[in-house]
Amino acid sequence: MKYSLILIFSLLILSATIMETTSAQNQQRTRDLGIHTGILPTGQWNAITDVEGVKVGHKTRIEGTNIRTGVTAILPHSGNMFRERVPAAVYVGNGFGKALGFTQVQELGELETPLALTNTLSIFNAAHGVADYVLNQPGNENVRSVNPVVGETNDGWLNDIRARVISTEDVYDAISAAVSGPVEEGNVGAGTGTTTLGFKGGIGTASRVIPENLGGYTVGVLVQSNFGGVLTINGAPVGEELGNHYLATRQTAPSDQTGVLAKGLTEEDGYDFDVDGSIMIVVTTDAPITSRNLERLAKRAFLGIAKVGGFASNGSGDYVIAFSTHPDLRISLDDDSPKQSNLELRNAEMTPLFLAAVEATEEAILNSLFMAETMEGTDGRVMESLPVDDVMEILRKYNAVQ
C-alpha cells in the first residue's frame, strides 16, 4: 500500500510537469502565428538582445499559492557599468509609479548600473541589490555613491505583494543569469504576476533593423506589461470582439459588474483594477545618439502602447528608459580628460529609428500577451491567458494576419 501511494503521487507530479511543459510549448510569439506588425525587419532574435552587447536575465519567484513575482535585469554591456557608463534618457508618459534613479539619468544623461525591473513594493529591495552588486565589483572599492535604476509595475492582483519577498540574492541571480540570444517571455521575472489588457501579461521583447542605406542600426525593446485598455492588434478590435476590455461591463451593467472589480477588490485607494497597472519599456540601440535624441526615441516608444489599445490611465505608471550601446559614446570614469567629443547622428537621421521604436514596442507588448500563460495566484484569483484561437479568428475576420 505504501509503495502504491508513492507511485500514485509520483505519477501525479509527472502528469502535472508534462501538462506544464505542454502548455509552455503551445505558447507562440506573434510572428510565429503570422501576425506581422509594422514594415521594418526584425533582428536575428527579434529581441532587445539583437543590439550587440545587451543581455537579459530573469529570477522568477513562484512559491505556494500566493507568491507570483520576480526580477528582470537588463545589462547594456558586460563590463563595469559604473566605470563605463552609457548615454541614456527617460520619458515619463504617466508618473503614477515608483521608478528609482530616473532623475539622475535625466540630469546627467547617463546610466551607471544594470537596469532592474520588479514589483511595486519590492522596488526598494531591488535597488539595494543593484547598488550592492555595483559596489562589490572590482574597481569600485572606493565608490560612495551609486544610482541604481529600477522600474516596477504592480503585480498585486496575483502576487502577495505586501510580502515583499524580493531580495538582494534575487537581483544577483537575475544579473548572473543575463545572456544574449533569445529572451524568455511571458510569466517570467518581473512579468511573473502581471496582467495586461484584460489578460495575463508579462515580459515581452522585439527588435527592428533599419535599412543599411539609413545606417543599418538596430533598435531593441523589452517591456514589463501590466496595463489596461482595449486590446487592438493590427487595427483589429480584439478586445471589443472578445467582450473583455475597459468599461465593457460598466457600459451595460454598472450595478452588476462581472469584470475584474467584481473579484473581491475595492477602489478604496482610487485604483481601478479594470485598467490601471503600469508598463515599463526599455529601449536600446547601437546608433550613435546621446541623451537628447535618446529622450526623443523614448517618446516614440510610448506610441506603441496606443497602437495596442492602451491610453495611460490615471493609475498606470508608464515609463520608458532608453540607452545607446555605441562604443564611441561610453562615458569612462577612468578618463581624466576635461573634455569629451561625441560624433552622433543628426536630428534628421532619427526618423527611421523613431519608426523602429514604435514597431518594436508594439510587438514586444503583443509578445508579452501571446507568450503568457493562465495563472492562479493569491486568494485563488485566476488571470486567463489570451484565447489565441479566438484571437486568430478575429484577426482573419479583419484581414489583420498573414
ROLUM-714864 format. One line per field, with one value per residue (C-alpha): residue number from 0; y, x, z negated. Coordinates in pm, 1 decimal, decimal comma, always signed. Layout:
<recs>
num c(NUM ...)
c2 c(Y ...)
c1 c(X ...)
c3 c(Z ...)
</recs>
This chain:
<recs>
num c(0 1 2 3 4 5 6 7 8 9 10 11 12 13 14 15 16 17 18 19 20 21 22 23 24 25 26 27 28 29 30 31 32 33 34 35 36 37 38 39 40 41 42 43 44 45 46 47 48 49 50 51 52 53 54 55 56 57 58 59 60 61 62 63 64 65 66 67 68 69 70 71 72 73 74 75 76 77 78 79 80 81 82 83 84 85 86 87 88 89 90 91 92 93 94 95 96 97 98 99 100 101 102 103 104 105 106 107 108 109 110 111 112 113 114 115 116 117 118 119 120 121 122 123 124 125 126 127 128 129 130 131 132 133 134 135 136 137 138 139 140 141 142 143 144 145 146 147 148 149 150 151 152 153 154 155 156 157 158 159 160 161 162 163 164 165 166 167 168 169 170 171 172 173 174 175 176 177 178 179 180 181 182 183 184 185 186 187 188 189 190 191 192 193 194 195 196 197 198 199 200 201 202 203 204 205 206 207 208 209 210 211 212 213 214 215 216 217 218 219 220 221 222 223 224 225 226 227 228 229 230 231 232 233 234 235 236 237 238 239 240 241 242 243 244 245 246 247 248 249 250 251 252 253 254 255 256 257 258 259 260 261 262 263 264 265 266 267 268 269 270 271 272 273 274 275 276 277 278 279 280 281 282 283 284 285 286 287 288 289 290 291 292 293 294 295 296 297 298 299 300 301 302 303 304 305 306 307 308 309 310 311 312 313 314 315 316 317 318 319 320 321 322 323 324 325 326 327 328 329 330 331 332 333 334 335 336 337 338 339 340 341 342 343 344 345 346 347 348 349 350 351 352 353 354 355 356 357 358 359 360 361 362 363 364 365 366 367 368 369 370 371 372 373 374 375 376 377 378 379 380 381 382 383 384 385 386 387 388 389 390 391 392 393 394 395 396 397 398 399 400 401)
c2 c(+0,0 +237,5 +187,4 +222,5 +564,8 +670,1 +555,2 +741,8 +1057,6 +1031,8 +987,2 +1294,1 +1505,6 +1370,5 +1442,3 +1799,6 +1851,3 +1719,6 +1943,2 +2245,8 +2169,7 +2114,7 +2443,8 +2630,7 +2470,3 +2580,9 +2946,2 +3114,2 +3458,6 +3680,4 +3641,2 +3262,7 +3294,3 +3514,8 +3840,5 +4096,5 +4443,7 +4724,2 +4727,6 +4700,9 +4367,4 +4220,9 +4128,5 +3768,9 +3702,7 +3966,3 +4072,2 +4351,1 +4133,4 +4190,7 +4510,3 +4387,6 +4351,7 +4369,1 +4082,7 +3990,8 +3770,7 +3668,7 +3545,9 +3405,3 +3356,6 +3120,5 +2980,8 +2822,4 +2979,8 +3345,7 +3439,0 +3526,7 +3777,2 +3818,3 +4032,3 +4102,6 +4250,5 +4424,7 +4479,5 +4729,2 +4563,0 +4300,5 +4534,3 +4751,0 +4969,9 +5219,5 +5287,3 +5254,5 +5427,9 +5454,5 +5754,3 +5726,9 +5914,2 +5861,6 +5960,4 +5962,1 +5908,6 +5896,3 +5932,1 +5709,6 +5487,2 +5438,1 +5442,8 +5477,6 +5651,0 +5821,5 +6181,6 +6134,2 +5979,7 +6284,8 +6520,0 +6359,7 +6173,1 +5854,4 +5513,2 +5369,7 +5043,4 +4746,6 +4803,1 +4601,4 +4552,5 +4408,4 +4469,4 +4795,3 +4716,5 +4530,5 +4810,3 +4930,8 +4586,4 +4551,0 +4887,3 +4770,6 +4460,5 +4661,3 +4900,6 +4610,4 +4444,4 +4761,0 +4839,0 +4489,2 +4492,1 +4507,3 +4866,3 +5014,2 +4969,8 +5344,9 +5426,9 +5613,5 +5699,9 +5489,6 +5542,3 +5208,5 +5231,1 +5016,1 +5012,6 +4845,1 +4751,1 +4638,8 +4261,0 +4265,7 +4103,5 +3767,0 +3815,4 +3873,4 +4199,0 +4300,5 +4004,0 +4187,6 +3867,5 +4004,8 +4003,6 +4111,7 +3749,6 +3755,3 +4059,0 +3890,1 +3578,6 +3779,9 +3962,8 +3639,6 +3474,8 +3755,2 +3630,5 +3738,0 +3548,8 +3459,3 +3613,8 +3419,9 +3590,1 +3575,4 +3462,0 +3512,6 +3752,3 +4085,4 +3974,5 +3667,6 +3811,0 +4091,6 +4137,7 +4326,0 +4449,8 +4207,1 +3901,3 +3756,3 +3975,5 +3956,4 +4013,8 +4074,6 +4180,6 +4263,2 +4440,8 +4625,3 +4685,4 +4992,6 +4975,1 +4979,7 +5298,0 +5465,7 +5337,9 +4973,9 +5035,0 +4808,0 +4912,7 +4661,4 +4684,7 +4491,5 +4551,3 +4457,7 +4484,7 +4536,6 +4790,0 +4809,7 +4943,5 +4798,5 +4536,2 +4612,8 +4401,0 +4533,1 +4752,4 +4468,4 +4540,7 +4219,1 +4334,5 +4450,4 +4130,5 +3925,4 +4148,1 +4189,1 +4546,2 +4860,2 +4966,0 +4651,7 +4566,0 +4916,3 +5038,4 +4769,3 +4676,8 +4925,0 +4776,2 +4416,5 +4415,8 +4087,2 +4214,8 +4226,9 +4463,6 +4200,2 +3960,5 +4075,1 +4401,2 +4758,6 +5103,2 +5248,2 +5389,5 +5523,5 +5232,0 +5092,6 +4727,3 +4716,8 +4944,0 +5064,2 +4880,9 +5027,4 +4938,9 +4964,2 +4996,3 +4957,8 +5076,6 +5032,4 +5095,8 +5069,8 +5400,9 +5680,7 +5905,8 +6074,6 +6161,4 +6435,3 +6215,9 +5912,4 +6100,7 +6167,8 +5796,5 +5706,5 +5933,1 +5747,9 +5411,4 +5535,7 +5542,9 +5164,6 +5148,3 +5333,5 +5101,4 +4801,2 +4985,4 +5137,3 +5500,1 +5571,3 +5566,5 +5762,0 +5480,5 +5343,6 +5429,4 +5437,4 +5483,4 +5448,7 +5436,0 +5437,5 +5392,0 +5359,6 +5090,3 +5259,7 +5204,8 +5552,2 +5715,0 +5543,1 +5771,7 +5638,7 +5726,2 +5648,5 +5903,3 +6217,2 +6436,2 +6750,8 +6727,0 +6462,7 +6467,0 +6277,4 +6211,4 +6146,7 +6128,0 +6444,3 +6509,2 +6439,0 +6086,9 +5993,7 +5932,0 +5563,8 +5498,1 +5653,0 +5414,4 +5121,7 +5212,2 +5229,9 +4899,7 +4711,9 +4836,7 +4735,8 +4385,8 +4346,5 +4415,3 +4167,2 +3906,2 +3956,2 +3863,4 +3574,7 +3415,4 +3442,9 +3151,6 +3137,7 +3183,0 +3128,3 +3340,8 +3488,0 +3432,5 +3188,7 +3462,6 +3346,5 +3553,3 +3381,8 +3391,7 +3535,0 +3291,6 +3257,5 +3051,8 +3306,8 +3593,0 +3439,6 +3401,4 +3768,3 +3871,3 +3670,6 +3836,3 +4178,6 +4069,9 +4151,0 +3837,2 +3690,0)
c1 c(+0,0 +282,6 +457,3 +127,4 +70,6 +424,3 +371,9 +40,9 +196,8 +490,2 +257,0 +57,1 +374,9 +489,4 +148,0 +150,0 +501,2 +402,2 +93,5 +301,0 +562,2 +296,3 +129,8 +458,2 +532,8 +193,0 +275,3 +387,8 +518,1 +310,6 +538,0 +523,3 +146,8 +171,7 +99,2 +337,6 +327,4 +493,4 +714,3 +1070,9 +1256,1 +1347,1 +1690,8 +1810,6 +1627,7 +1355,9 +1458,6 +1632,0 +1943,1 +1974,6 +2153,0 +2509,3 +2629,6 +2288,2 +2199,6 +1881,1 +1833,4 +1535,1 +1474,4 +1122,8 +959,0 +659,4 +601,8 +296,4 -33,6 +49,2 +394,0 +395,2 +670,7 +1036,2 +1319,1 +1431,8 +1779,0 +1899,0 +2272,8 +2386,4 +2727,9 +2927,6 +3184,6 +3183,7 +2877,4 +2978,8 +3315,5 +3200,0 +2863,6 +2632,2 +2428,7 +2068,3 +1740,9 +1396,4 +1046,0 +755,2 +424,8 +226,3 +404,5 +188,1 +484,3 +791,2 +1073,9 +1403,0 +1713,5 +1537,0 +1604,3 +1981,2 +1952,5 +1751,3 +2007,5 +2331,9 +2215,2 +2398,1 +2334,9 +2581,1 +2416,4 +2234,1 +1858,9 +1627,3 +1250,9 +1032,7 +704,3 +595,7 +665,3 +990,1 +1149,7 +1340,2 +1484,5 +1577,1 +1754,7 +1952,6 +2051,6 +2163,5 +2364,5 +2523,2 +2617,3 +2785,4 +2967,6 +3113,6 +3251,7 +3632,9 +3746,4 +3459,1 +3610,6 +3613,5 +3271,8 +3049,8 +2755,1 +2570,1 +2244,9 +2059,4 +1793,9 +1488,5 +1140,4 +822,8 +465,8 +205,2 +151,9 -62,1 -365,9 -189,9 +101,3 +104,2 +284,5 +287,8 +513,6 +799,1 +990,7 +1243,7 +1595,3 +1946,7 +2016,6 +1729,4 +1882,7 +2223,4 +2061,7 +1888,6 +2210,2 +2411,0 +2154,0 +2176,9 +2269,5 +2245,4 +2035,7 +1666,1 +1485,9 +1236,8 +897,0 +559,2 +530,9 +895,4 +1099,4 +929,7 +639,0 +550,6 +237,3 +137,9 -185,0 -238,1 -540,9 -771,3 -547,9 -229,5 +64,6 +435,0 +772,1 +784,1 +1053,3 +1109,8 +1356,2 +1377,4 +1665,9 +1660,8 +1787,6 +2161,9 +2136,9 +1990,3 +2259,1 +2162,5 +2112,9 +1915,0 +1652,5 +1556,2 +1271,0 +1177,0 +852,8 +711,1 +344,0 +76,7 -173,2 -531,0 -729,3 -898,9 -681,1 -613,6 -395,1 -302,5 -610,5 -847,7 -1071,4 -981,2 -1079,6 -1419,9 -1484,6 -1395,7 -1601,9 -1302,5 -1183,3 -1201,8 -1565,6 -1702,2 -1919,4 -1981,3 -2134,7 -2402,9 -2448,8 -2290,3 -2471,2 -2377,8 -2016,5 -1871,6 -1524,0 -1210,0 -1358,1 -1614,1 -1343,0 -1324,6 -1135,4 -1222,3 -1144,3 -1068,7 -736,0 -875,2 -718,9 -921,7 -829,9 -1001,1 -742,5 -469,9 -141,7 +161,3 +418,6 +795,5 +957,2 +1332,7 +1463,2 +1816,7 +2001,4 +2350,3 +2300,8 +2538,4 +2293,6 +2325,3 +2071,9 +1884,9 +1790,9 +1754,1 +1477,7 +1313,7 +1343,4 +1185,2 +888,5 +818,5 +826,2 +533,1 +324,8 +349,4 +121,3 -152,7 -125,5 -226,6 -510,1 -353,4 -415,7 -216,9 -498,1 -483,4 -327,9 -96,5 +270,7 +404,3 +780,7 +1038,8 +1413,4 +1641,0 +2015,9 +2274,5 +2538,9 +2756,6 +3113,2 +3236,1 +2980,2 +3068,6 +3146,8 +3460,0 +3511,1 +3880,9 +3932,4 +4066,0 +4033,7 +3826,2 +3651,4 +3453,1 +3388,8 +3089,3 +3019,9 +2647,4 +2360,5 +2198,5 +1838,2 +1717,7 +1862,3 +1639,5 +1318,0 +1376,5 +1483,9 +1157,8 +960,2 +1166,8 +1093,4 +718,6 +705,5 +929,0 +732,8 +402,2 +528,3 +700,2 +370,7 +186,9 +456,8 +413,6 +46,9 +83,9 +366,5 +191,9 +1,1 -305,3 -202,9 -369,1 -235,8 -306,8 -654,8 -733,4 -753,7 -707,4 -598,8 -666,6 -420,0 -513,3 -750,6 -522,2 -756,4 -1035,1 -794,3 -667,3 -1024,3 -1088,8 -768,1 -864,2 -1205,7 -1039,5 -759,7 -508,2 -297,5 -94,8)
c3 c(+0,0 -90,9 +242,5 +431,2 +275,7 +363,2 +720,9 +749,6 +604,6 +845,8 +1142,0 +1037,8 +1023,5 +1360,2 +1510,9 +1380,8 +1516,6 +1859,0 +1864,6 +1767,8 +2032,1 +2298,5 +2206,9 +2233,8 +2568,8 +2700,7 +2648,8 +2970,6 +3048,1 +3273,9 +3575,1 +3548,3 +3588,6 +3896,9 +3712,7 +3859,2 +3707,0 +3898,7 +4207,2 +4077,7 +4048,8 +3712,2 +3583,7 +3551,7 +3225,3 +3260,1 +2911,0 +2722,8 +2728,7 +3104,2 +3001,9 +2964,3 +2606,3 +2440,2 +2205,4 +2018,3 +1712,8 +1501,8 +1149,8 +1110,8 +770,2 +780,2 +432,7 +271,7 +368,3 +308,3 +441,9 +812,9 +881,3 +978,9 +1113,1 +1468,1 +1525,5 +1841,8 +1890,5 +2158,5 +2167,4 +1977,6 +1828,7 +1518,6 +1574,9 +1310,8 +1470,3 +1833,2 +1845,8 +2143,6 +2263,1 +2152,2 +2115,5 +1968,1 +2069,5 +1826,4 +2005,8 +1680,7 +1349,3 +1128,1 +1039,0 +824,2 +1077,8 +888,2 +1017,9 +1308,0 +1200,3 +1213,4 +1558,9 +1664,9 +1513,3 +1633,7 +1942,0 +1848,2 +1695,7 +1442,7 +1329,5 +1476,6 +1507,9 +1286,1 +1307,9 +1030,7 +843,1 +680,8 +315,4 +387,6 +586,6 +282,1 +209,8 +576,2 +569,7 +269,1 +466,8 +771,4 +554,6 +368,2 +697,4 +825,9 +500,9 +492,3 +846,3 +874,2 +921,7 +724,3 +378,5 +309,0 +454,7 +207,9 +429,4 +682,8 +871,7 +902,9 +1172,8 +1103,2 +1255,1 +1136,1 +1206,0 +956,3 +967,3 +651,6 +808,4 +849,9 +610,9 +235,0 +297,8 -70,1 -146,4 +32,1 +96,1 +346,4 +201,0 +292,3 +383,0 +634,2 +804,1 +814,0 +960,8 +1235,0 +1324,2 +1318,3 +1546,6 +1804,2 +2150,8 +2511,1 +2765,4 +2729,3 +2433,1 +2222,0 +2228,2 +2058,2 +1694,8 +1603,3 +1394,1 +1335,4 +1554,4 +1349,1 +1188,5 +1424,3 +1622,5 +1947,8 +2140,8 +1959,7 +1989,5 +1840,0 +1934,9 +1862,3 +2023,5 +2396,8 +2638,9 +3006,3 +3234,8 +3563,4 +3805,7 +4026,5 +4386,6 +4449,4 +4656,0 +4347,9 +4114,6 +4061,6 +3688,8 +3458,2 +3204,2 +2935,0 +2684,4 +2371,2 +2180,7 +1844,0 +1938,4 +1674,5 +1806,5 +1930,2 +2221,8 +2529,1 +2696,5 +3061,3 +3291,3 +3635,9 +3621,3 +3533,4 +3228,5 +3047,9 +2700,0 +2821,3 +3014,1 +2706,1 +2478,6 +2248,9 +2220,4 +2009,3 +1945,7 +2112,3 +1811,6 +1683,3 +2007,0 +1993,4 +1627,7 +1385,9 +1086,1 +1165,8 +1277,9 +1393,2 +1466,3 +1256,4 +997,6 +900,7 +783,1 +423,7 +480,2 +388,8 +519,2 +176,5 +295,3 +620,4 +806,8 +1096,7 +1144,0 +1483,1 +1642,9 +1404,2 +1362,3 +1544,2 +1807,8 +1809,4 +2152,0 +2204,6 +2542,2 +2666,3 +2989,2 +3132,6 +3314,0 +3207,0 +3021,5 +2685,3 +2417,5 +2605,7 +2900,7 +2676,5 +2498,6 +2833,6 +2913,5 +2579,0 +2651,8 +2976,0 +2799,9 +2593,1 +2911,9 +2923,1 +2617,5 +2802,8 +3102,8 +2889,5 +2714,7 +2403,4 +2312,9 +1992,2 +1736,9 +1411,6 +1208,7 +1475,2 +1429,8 +1784,4 +1815,7 +2090,8 +2042,4 +2346,5 +2385,1 +2660,9 +2667,6 +2930,5 +2803,4 +2900,8 +2672,7 +2348,1 +2057,2 +1891,1 +1527,2 +1565,4 +1843,1 +1674,0 +1983,5 +1909,5 +2247,4 +2429,8 +2802,9 +2941,5 +3308,4 +3323,1 +3569,1 +3691,1 +3591,0 +3944,7 +3925,9 +3631,4 +3825,0 +3913,7 +3554,1 +3434,6 +3653,4 +3527,8 +3165,7 +3224,1 +3410,9 +3167,4 +2866,0 +3021,8 +3098,8 +2761,1 +2583,4 +2804,1 +2742,2 +2368,3 +2411,0 +2654,3 +2454,0 +2115,5 +1964,4 +1741,6 +1379,2 +1043,2 +763,7 +424,5 +275,3 +556,7 +819,5 +1176,4 +1475,1 +1804,2 +2090,2 +2426,4 +2606,3 +2906,9 +3126,0 +3084,5 +3142,1 +3465,7 +3589,7 +3517,8 +3694,5 +4002,0 +3997,9 +4016,1 +4254,0 +3981,5 +4012,0 +4298,1)
</recs>
